[in-house]
């Protein structure tokens, strides 16, 4: 398996896992606030932060990929 294909699969999993964490985290947070359960709301915030971190890493990798692509294009000209 080529490394680029492996990286794309890892990034896809990161994106999906990040979005799932965002959805579950928001749901847990809202449910914890409504039921006045601090532990559930706190768990929701932690899951939400993990989702934000995963999405941020994915965006950071995308920006780096674009910069490297433009750098390679300018070197080829």
HELIX and SHEET records of a PDB file:
HELIX    1   1 UNK A    3  UNK A   34  1                                  32    
HELIX    2   2 UNK A   38  UNK A   76  1                                  39    
END                                                                             
